[in-house]
Amino acid sequence: MRVLLPLLAAIALAASACGGDTVALDPVAKAADTTSHQTSEHVEITASGTGADGTRLSMNGSGDFQNDPQLGEMTLSFASNSGAGTIREVLKDWRIYMTSSFFAGNLPDGKTWMSLDLKKATKSAGIDITSFSGQSPGQTLEQLEKSGNVVRVGGARIDGVATTHYRAVVDLSKVPNGDKIVKLTGVQYEPVEVWVARDGLVRRVHVAYSVPASGSVEMTMDYSRYGESVYVAVPDDSVTFDATGAAEKFLHR
């Protein structure tokens, strides 16, 4: 699973919020417009999670993503009470490629990467992932603008940059495919947090959610280096195992 894309989808579906003074959507709407015009961004991720069996997982990583067309890569390090390792991920359009030492012995001979067509896999379950999910922070804020309202929490400095902290209240009924996602996974979302700098660019997003069959995840994503060039080598088909079919079967269980 590519980490950034599903979690930004989760942000768009975040369903509750608390505290603060209610404000209009204008700050997020303006940030969505400003950020969505950026061609690329660098992201730093820290995350922690608990599996349904109680297993604890911590993760951190970084990557660079171009927004149109979608292209990027990320390297993640993770550790749990059952082991530790790294995973490298590459995104091209809606296909995600993943490679890790944990795949050794589980892929066909000669294959060192596993890939998944996210658009095709989710479409088979009656969900159009392109209508509610994007990897860029600008696309994320656009979803928040369409589906809810915003609470201003206060000010904060992110990597030395002055920002305004907002908390989003999202109406799931207004999110495309929102009801289907909840029915399919049973996912429950915590408040979504967004930090916007004075230049109108998003600098941090925080999301937390739980899935009854899988556990819970909490993740913070910091964005910087907007507009820099992104260079990515996409794995060749000769070394890639396409797991889209298996994903489609899983979604139809």
Secondary structure, 3 states (H helix, E strand, C coil): CCCHHHHHHHHHHCCCCCCCEEECCHHHHHHHHHHHCCCEEEEEEEEEEEECCCCEEEEEEEEEEEECCEEEEEEEEEEECCEEEEEEEEEECCEEEEECHHHCCCCCCCCCEEEEEHHHHHHCCCCCHHHCCCCCHHHHHHHHHHHEEEEEEEEEEECCEEEEEEEEEECHHHCCCHHHHHHHHCCEECCEEEEEECCCCEEEEEEEEEECCCEEEEEEEEEECCCCCCCCCCCCHHHEEECHHHHHHHHCC
